[in-house]
Structure formats: C-alpha cells, structure tokens
Amino acid sequence: MTTASPWTHVVRAGAALAAGMGVGRFVYTPILPLMQARAGLSAGAGANLATANYVGYLVGALAGTLVPALVRSRTVLRGSLPLLTATLAAMPLTHSTAVWGVLRLLAGAASALVFVVAVASLLHHLREHPAHLPGWAFGGVGAGIALSGLLVLALRSVADWRAAWWAAAALAGALTAASWKLRPEDAPAAPVPGSRGTARTRRWFGALFVSYFLEGVGYIVAGTFLVAAIGQGSPGWVGSGAWVLVGLAAVPSSALWARLGRRWSRPGLLLTALTVQAVGIALPAVTGSTAAALGSAVLFGATFLGVSTLALATGAHLRFPRSVALLTAGYSVGQILGPLVVAPLLRHGYHQALLLAAALVLAAAAAAAVLRIGFPHHMGGDLTAPIRQGQRAEATHT
C-alpha cells in the first residue's frame, strides 16, 4: 500500500488522466475548427486524423492488455507522458496531413498507455477505500477537457491554431509534472472470476455488447465533431465554451454514476444515460440556439464516462468469460468506425452526422432496454465488486 494519502493518489492519478486523455486525446476537438479555418484541413481529412488517433489508442490499449508488465511500469508512464507532450508540440511544425496522422497515431498509443498505468495504479492502491474515490480521479479526464478547452477559447481570438497546439503541449507538460511521482501498481491484479456462461447469460451479455458497441460508434462522433458542429451556427466562443462545459460536467460523472449503480439497477441507469446522451448529441442539429449548444455540452459531458462505468460494471456482474476484453474490443472498434461512418455526410456540414450519431446512441439505449428483461440483479452476491472491476477495465478503452 502506498504511503501517500488517498487524496494525494487521486490528484496524481487524476493529473495523469487529464494529460493522457483530457488533453492528449480530446484537445483535438476544439482545435479542429481552427485547423479547418486557418490550416486548410478538410472535414474528411479531419475525420481521418481522428480515426488515426483512435487506431493508435486501440494499439496502446491492446499492448497494455497483452503485456501486463507494461501496466505496472513506471518507465512506461514516464516515457509515454513526454512522448504524448512531444506529439502535441510537433503538430504546428508541418502542414502535411500524413505527418499529422502519424503524430495523432502516436498520441493515441501514448495516451492509452498512460491511462492503463494510471488507472491500474489508482485502483490497486485505493482498493480498500470507497469506490467513489477512484471515480473522482477518473474525473481528471473531464478536468483535462475543461482546461484545454479554456486554453483554446482564450487563444482563438488572439492567436492561430499553432499556438493552440503549443499551449496544449505546455498544459500536458504541467500535468505530467504533477503526476510524475504516481506509483504504479505493485503486483498483478487478481483475475476476475469467470464461468462458461449459460445461454441466458449469453443473451444478456449479447445485448450489452451490442449496446456498448453502438455507443462507441455514436459517442465518438460527438466527441470529435461537437465543437465544429456548434461553431457552424453559433458565435465563435460558443463552440469552445461548450467543450469546457463538457469537461466540467464529466468531472463528477463517473463517481456519481458509480454511486447510483449501488442503489438502482445498472441496466436501467444505462438506458437512462444513453437516452440522455442521445438527446444531448441531437440538440445542436435540430436548433442553432446558444442555450441548446450549452445544454448539449452538459448532457454529453455528464454521460459519456458514466456509460463506460455502468456498462463495464454490468459485464463484470454477469461474470461472462472475458467480458471486459470483449466489451473493450467492441467499444474500441466502434470508436474507429464512427468518424469513417459519418465522413460521407460531412460534405453538407455536421448536422446530419450528429443526427446519425444520436440515432446510433438511441439504438444502444434500445439494446440496453432488452438487457433489462429478466436481468439477474443479485447474481454473484457481492454487488460492489463489479463496480471496481468495471472501473479497472476503463483503463483499456475510454
């Protein structure tokens, strides 16, 4: 057990998550409109860069899954954070979309490794503490989104896209320093007990898998293009301001949804979260008002981490063999497919893409509704363990 206080560990892990995910992965979303307006980046090329990042993330996550020693390596953490920062700083040094693609691919792999090490450390050293405590560290993702969004919002009227990338690199560097003393996991995590799975368990898990895969496709479209879509019909500050709200709403979301999952049915909460998220994604496409844009940001930010927490906890609760690996794979493939699926629609702006994304998330909600039918709520006895197992699994896919 680490000698650091629990909240010290939360802060260090949260800083690593903020650097690896909130900045390293998601700062591209508010910078994308600036690159389109001032660097000549087309909508299709922007989708391809997003896909490159998601492919890199899948590679990094799989590496952490297949080589468990990486998850417990301080060297991996301290190598990945500076690499990630360097890829951000290098983006303004070229106008080549091919080089940008390589940089975003490397950033994706580095951010996945940071996330794997940070979450494994967090849940290992805080395993004797209340489950909501790691949830607050997961909020570091939202904090990184909010901080990077504030930087881009402040710079958009006084500097260009290059300055935004350099500012993001500086922020990632500061967060790297804050997380530098984070202590990785000491020993391999105990394997999650499994069984062969009955026919009924396969039915429930199949519905969960379909739901989570569709969420991966739908949510990442909003996660990539929401700022650009809002910026098409709103004053310039609204898009970046909305992204700040996404981050702020995400900060407490994982902890709050995990806490709710101890009192109410997780399939029911998953249905609720997906429905709310679909409404949030669709709002900017059906109305161009500033209030709708800001409301969309809050609804999206409050649900995208919560859906992951609930889905993975549900899979662990079912004790389906290799549920975490299967759900992670489906979700990650969905994230790669999302920008590719909507790319043909981007010639006409982003509204059609957001409507399609909302429809996909609603389909995910429908699958979650099927999951509720006869769900074995008391399967396995200890209903708090799946929450921890599900949170641990977030290290491989968010």
N, C-alpha and C positions, 0 to 999 in steps of 0.2 A: 504494500500500500504506500502511495506517495506521501511524503511528509508535508507537501503543500496543502493548504486549506482547500476544502471543496470548491469554494468560490474562486480561489486563485486558479484552480484547474479549469473551471468553467470559463474564466476570462481567457486563459491561454488557448484552450481548445477553440473557443469562440472566435478569437483573433485568427487562428489558422483557417477556420472555416470561412471567415469573412474574406481572407486573402484568396483562398483557393477557389471558392465558389462565388461569393457575392461580387468580388472584383474580377478575378481571373476568368471566370466563365461568363458572368452576366453583364459586365460593363459594356460588352459589345452591343447590347440592346439600345442604350441611349446614345451611343456613338454612331450607330448605323445611319440615322438620318443625316448626321453631319458629313459622313463619308459619301453618302449619295448626293448631297447638295454641293459639296466642295472638292471631292476627290474623284468624281465621275464613276462611282460604284453603282452598277445597275441593280435592280431589285433581284434579278436572277442570280447575279454574282454574289449578292449579299446572302441569299439563301444557301448558296454553295459553301460560303465561308462558315455559316452556322453549322452546316452538315459536317464539315471537316472537323470542327471543334467537338461535335457530338461523337464522331467516329473515334477521335483521339481519347475522349473520355471513356468510351467503352473499352478501348485497348488498355488504358491505365487501370480501369476497374477490374478487368479480367486478370491483369497481371497481379493485382493485389489479392485476387481470389485464388489463383492457381499457385502462387508462390507466397505462402503465409508469412515467411520471414520478412517480406517487404513491409508488412503491416506493423511489425514490431521494430522497425529500423529507424533510429534517429538520423542516420546518414541519408536515408531516402527522404525523410521530411526536410532536412536541412539542404538537400540537393534540389528537391522539387520546388521549394518556395523561391529561391533565387532564379531558377530556370523559368518559372512562371513569370516572375517580375521582368526578366530579360525579354521574354517574348512580347510583353506589353510595350516595353520601351522601344523595341525594334519595329513595331508596326508603322510608325511615321517615316522610317528610313527608306521606304520604297513605295512605288505605285504599282508594283506587279501583283496581280491577283493570285498568281501561282505562289509567290513567296508569302503573301498574306495567308493563303491556305495552309502552307506548311507551318507557319507560326501559330495559327489557331489550332492546328492538329497537335502540335507540341504542348500548347497551353492546355488543351483538353486532357492530354495524358498526365501532365503535371498536376492539374487541379484534382484529378481523380485520385492520384497517389496521396496528395495532401489530405484529401477528405478521408481516405481509407485509414491512414495513420492516425489522424486526429480523432476520428470517431471511435476507433478501437481503443485508443488511449483513454478517451473520455469515459467510455462505458466500463472499461476494466477498473480504472482507479476510483470510479464513483459507484461501483456496483452495490455497495452497502448503503447508499444514500437514496432518498426518494426519487422515483422515476421522473418527476417533473424537472429535477435539477439538470440532467443531461439535455432535457428539452430546451432549456434556456440557452445552453451552449449551441444547440442547433440553430437558435435564433441568430447566431453570428452570420449565417448566410443572409438573412434579411438585413442585418446591420451593414454588411458589406455592400449590398444592393443600394441601400439608402445613402450611404456615404459616397459611393461612386456616382450615384445619380445626382447628388448635391454638387459634386465637383463639375460634372458636365453641365448642369444647369447654370452654375456660376460662370463657366467659361464660354458658353455658347455665344454670348453677345460680345465678348471681348477678345476671343482667340479662335483658332481653327481646330479642325479635327486632330491635327498633330499634337497640339497642346493637351487635348483631352486624353489621348493615349499616354502621354508622358506624365500627366497628373495621376492617371490610374496606376501607372508603374510606381510612382512615388508613394501613393497610398498603399499599394501592395507591399512595398518595401517597409513602410512603417508597421504594418500589421505583421509582417514577417519578424521584425524585431520584437514585437510584443509576444509572439508565440514561440520564440527561439528556445526557451527553456522548457517547453512542453515535453513531458516524459512519456515516451511511447509505452505501449502495452508490454508488460513484463513476461508474460507467458501466453501460449496459445489459448484461445478461448475454448471452453468446453463445447463439444459438438452438440447441436440441437437434437434431442431425441427424435427418432423418426419411426415410421411404421410402413408397411407395404401399402396402406391406403385402401379403404373399401370402395365399392362402387359409388356409394353415396358421397363419400369424401371426395372422390374424383369429380363428381358433379358440382359440388360446392367450389372446389378449387378451380375447376374449368371456368365457372362463371367469374370468379375472382381474377383469373388470368386474363380473360377477355376484357374485363373492365379496366384492369391496370394497363394493359397494352394500349387500349383506345385512349386512356388518359395520357399516356406517354406521347401519342401522336398529337392529340389536341392541345395539351397544355404547352408544349414546346413551341407551337406556332405563336401563341400569345407571348410566351417568354422571349421570343425572338423579335416579333414584329409589333408588339403593342405600342411602343413609343412612336414608331414610324406611322402607324395607323392613326393614332390620336393626333399626331402633328399635321396630318393632311387637312383636317377640318377645324383646327383649334389654334389659338395664339401660340407662338413659338415656345413659350415657357411651359405650356400645359403638358406636353409630352414628357419632358424631363421631370417635371414636377410630379406627374403621375407615377413615374418609375420610383421616385423617392417614397411615395406612399405605398407602393408595392413592398418595398423593403421594410418600411416601418410596420406595416400590417403583418409581415412574415415573422418579425422578431419574436412575438409571444405565441405564434400559432402552433408550433409543434408541441410545446409544453401544454397548451390549453386543450388541444385535441386529444393528446395522450391522457390528460386528466379526465376528460369527458368519457374516454373509452373505458375507464374503470367503473363508470356508473351506468352507461347506456350501451345498447347493442352497437358493436362496431360496424356490422353491415348497414344498420340504419344510419349511423353517423357518416359512413362512406357515401351512401346515397345522398344524404343532405349536402355534404361538402361538394360532391361532384355537380349537383344541381345548381348550387350557389355559384360555383366556378363557371359553369356554362353561361349563366346569366351575366356574370361579370365580363366574360370574353365577348359576348354578343353586344353588349351595350354600346361600345364605340361604333359598331357597324350599323346600328339602327337609329342612332341620333348623334349629332355632332356637338351637343352641348358640353360645356365645360364640366357641369355637375355630373353628367353621365360618364365622362372620361375619368374624373376623380373617383367616382363610385366604382367604376370598373376596376381601377387600380386596387382599391381596398378589398374588394371581393376576391380578386385573383390572389393578392398577397396573403390574405387570411386563409387560403385553402390549399395552395399547391404543396407546401410542406406537410400540412395536415393530412392530405390524401395519402402521401407516402407513408406517414406514420401509421395510419389506420390500415392501409392495405397490407403492409408487411406484418403488422401485428396479427392481422386476421389470418394470413397464410401460416404464420408460426403457430397460432392457436389450433389450426386444423391438423397440425402435425403431418402434413403431406410430405413425402420424401423429397428433399432438396427444394422445398417450396421457395426459400429465399433466392436460390440461384435461378430458378425458373422465372420467378416474378421479375427479378433484376434483368434477366436477359430480354424478356418481353418488353419491359418498360424502356430499356436502352435502345432496342431496335425501333420501337415506336418513336423515340426522340430523333433517331436518324432519319426515319421516313417522313416525319412531319414537314420539314421545310421542302422536301422533294415533292410531296403530295400537293402542296399549295403553290409551288413555283409557277405552274401554268396560269394561275389566277392572278399573279402579281402584276401582270401587264395592265390590269384595269384598277390598280390600287390594292389596298389591303382589306377592304371591307368584305369582299367575298371570301377571302382567306380566313378572316375571323369568324364569319358565319359558319363556314365548314368546320373550323376548329370547335366552335360551340356545339355543333351538331354531333361531332365525334365524342365530346365530353358528355353530352346528353345520352348518347348510346352507351357510354361507360356507366352512366347512372342507371340505365335500364338493366344492364348486366348485374350491377350491384343490387337492384331490386330483386332479381332472380335469386341472388345469393341469400337473401333474407328468408326465403321459403324453407322452413324446417331447419334453420341453421342450428348446429349443436352448441349453444352458448356455454354450456357447462362442461364441454369436452376437456379432459386433461386436468381438471381440478384447479390448479393454481392459475388464476386468470390474470395475475400481474406479470408473470414470466413472459408471456408473449409480447407484452409491450416492450420489454427490454430487448428481446430477441429481434423484434421488428425495428427498433431504433438502431440496434447494432447493424442491421442489414442496410440501413440507409447509406452506409459508407460506400456501397458499391454502385449506386445508381442515381442519386438525386441530381 
